Amino acid sequence: MAGKTRFIKSVTNAAKADVPAMPWARGARREAFIAKRAGLKLERNAA
């Protein structure tokens, strides 16, 4: 049950946050971090 209560607490904390993390938000940020670490320059197109 300890894992279940931790999960419920994390869900309620995320719901209380102003801007919940969207599933697609991690991809671009992570891609930029990896490119920066590798020393590459990303070319992004505006939507």
C-alpha positions in Angstrom: 0.0 0.0 0.0 2.9 2.4 0.5 3.4 2.6 -3.3 -0.2 3.3 -3.9 -0.4 6.2 -1.4 2.8 7.7 -2.8 1.2 7.5 -6.3 -2.0 9.1 -5.1 0.0 11.9 -3.4 2.0 12.6 -6.6 -1.2 12.7 -8.6 -2.9 15.1 -6.3 0.2 17.4 -6.2 0.3 17.4 -10.0 -3.4 18.3 -10.2 -2.9 21.2 -7.7 0.0 22.6 -9.8 -0.8 25.6 -12.0 0.4 24.1 -15.2 0.4 20.3 -15.3 3.1 18.7 -17.5 1.8 17.8 -20.9 3.0 14.5 -22.4 4.5 16.3 -25.4 6.4 18.9 -23.4 9.2 16.5 -22.3 10.2 15.5 -25.9 11.3 18.9 -27.1 13.0 19.9 -23.9 14.8 16.5 -23.7 15.8 16.7 -27.4 17.3 20.2 -26.8 19.2 19.0 -23.7 20.7 16.0 -25.6 21.7 18.2 -28.6 23.3 20.7 -26.3 25.2 18.0 -24.5 26.4 16.5 -27.9 27.3 20.0 -29.1 24.8 20.0 -32.0 22.7 22.9 -33.2 19.0 22.2 -33.5 17.0 23.9 -36.2 13.4 24.2 -35.1 10.5 25.4 -37.3 7.9 27.7 -35.9 4.4 26.2 -35.7 
